[in-house]
Amino acid sequence: MVRPIKPVIFLLALIPFLYLLIKALQNDLGPDPAQALSIETGEWTLRFLFLTLAITPLRQTFGIVEIARLRRMIGLFTFFYATIHLVSWMAFILGFRWFAIAEELIDRPYITIGFAAYIILFSLGVTSTNSMVRRLGRNWKRLHKLIYLASVLAIIHLLWILRTDITEAVIYGTLLIILLGYRVLRKLKSKLV
Amino acid sequence: MLIKKPSDIKPSEITPEAMYRNRREFIKDGTNFLAGSVGIGSSLTSLAQDGDALKARAPAAMRRSPPASWWAEKFSSIKPAPDSEPNFTGESLTPYEDVTIYNNFYEFGMNKADPATRSGEFKTEPWTVEITGEVAKPGKYDLENILKPVDLEERIYRLRCVEAWSMVIPWIGFPLADLIKQFEPTSKAKFVEFETIVDSDSMPGINSRFAIVSWPYREGLRIDEATNPLTFMAVGLYGSYLPAQNGAPMRLVVPWKYGFKSIKSIVKINFRETQPNTTWNDLQANEYGFYANVNPEVHHPRWRQDMERRLPQTLLSRRVIETRMFNGYGEHVAHMYDGMDLASYY
């Protein structure tokens, strides 16, 4: 049953990318494609990040063991969308001016924080192969717990960018509290038992 | 401070070929016309009435119908933009479709397309403007009466948003100074304060639960800035009436300042002795100053200000260009800030 699911999910996860690619090629992202791409890829990164975080609670709560096998793939899609997010910022907002890019990473706290989150996603991405899991042993799990930090940084990054209406950050922030709160509660419970 | 002198810029750099061609054709047509039996005076009038002389017109299918008949009459004679700076720039225009879909007007919503798509209920007729404070003639005026004594003209200005994007827009309007003198400000009028309409029935962004702006939107200028010849009140763009998303029926255009200074849909103008509070300055004083002059040397905490995306961008033509001091209008406005530290008065 699992076999057909994985390719289907893979194709579904590619849809936002293909949609943006087609729109970009048709020059249909509006007058400011830089902004449109930044927003869209940023949001898809958050969605996939939270989807990755939702897998373990779903498996434990509803006993859907199969979805655990999707976790790596969805995690890698998070990294994929974050990469497009970063590159489109470098290309369209800063026109690949490397000095400006370096300056922005240092001077602008929301960018520093977003980039820190990206570094985490990057290190989780490159250590996601089976051989790396074997090689890192117990440290693999420790390293991959950094996803919690990355998700908090991502929310701060979002909150810092919003100018006047924080509705979006409230929605994503609530989701994050649920996803992280679930883990804290579970840990406390297991200690009590 | 880096102010590029106009002489540094080659004419070929600023006047696109298409515009040269248009002008040649226009001159040719004009010559044919003059060769006929019609006198010079009437020929010019009729050209202006047809709008042929305007540098830019909205695409025929997108032209708006007049909000009321007096608008059509007012728009029947518009002085075309000149051929030289500062009231004209030969840089290629941002297309009408882009100017009217990509807007910041939070009263209609946070997304750039919200003002265009969520302003269907917005009414600009009738429209009154309340004049208060240090003037000899305060009162509530119908917009029609305010516009009666002014002559409409076309101006092609760069618009630089604090978010680091920019456009080139052909406005229709008149110098703010022409409006101000109607109300006879007193010697105490040192600042001018403007307010945008608040109508929660037709402006859905006002009702957003987590919006942290307190309406109405407020902006202000020093009196010398307000009466600078470049400071413009726009009632149209691309030869047509202003759409709601661009600040109908009347909005400010201050081309050397960041876009948020150019307040939209004005219902109140107050003349005062002290510097007024302004919306963005109240919200985040460290990010948005009262002066908000375009300044590539002073970065905003969110956006670096020494470059800008000239819209429309595409994947192939990224058009990330250098931002100029005072948005390139320094020659005409820098003198107002002599002796001021523009890093502290950002």
Chai-1 contact restraints between the chains, C-beta under 6 A:
chainA,res_idxA,chainB,res_idxB,connection_type,confidence,min_distance_angstrom,max_distance_angstrom,comment,restraint_id
A,A24,B,L315,contact,1.0,0.0,6.0,A-B,restraint_1
A,N27,B,T314,contact,1.0,0.0,6.0,A-B,restraint_2
A,P31,B,D98,contact,1.0,0.0,6.0,A-B,restraint_3
A,P31,B,Y102,contact,1.0,0.0,6.0,A-B,restraint_4
A,P31,B,L311,contact,1.0,0.0,6.0,A-B,restraint_5
A,P31,B,P312,contact,1.0,0.0,6.0,A-B,restraint_6
A,D32,B,Y102,contact,1.0,0.0,6.0,A-B,restraint_7
A,D32,B,W165,contact,1.0,0.0,6.0,A-B,restraint_8
A,D32,B,L311,contact,1.0,0.0,6.0,A-B,restraint_9
A,P33,B,Q313,contact,1.0,0.0,6.0,A-B,restraint_10
A,A34,B,R309,contact,1.0,0.0,6.0,A-B,restraint_11
A,A34,B,Q313,contact,1.0,0.0,6.0,A-B,restraint_12
A,F92,B,R318,contact,1.0,0.0,6.0,A-B,restraint_13
A,G95,B,R318,contact,1.0,0.0,6.0,A-B,restraint_14
A,G95,B,V320,contact,1.0,0.0,6.0,A-B,restraint_15
A,T164,B,A211,contact,1.0,0.0,6.0,A-B,restraint_16
A,T164,B,I212,contact,1.0,0.0,6.0,A-B,restraint_17
A,T164,B,V213,contact,1.0,0.0,6.0,A-B,restraint_18
A,D165,B,M110,contact,1.0,0.0,6.0,A-B,restraint_19
A,D165,B,S208,contact,1.0,0.0,6.0,A-B,restraint_20
A,D165,B,F210,contact,1.0,0.0,6.0,A-B,restraint_21
A,D165,B,A211,contact,1.0,0.0,6.0,A-B,restraint_22
A,I166,B,F210,contact,1.0,0.0,6.0,A-B,restraint_23
A,T167,B,F210,contact,1.0,0.0,6.0,A-B,restraint_24
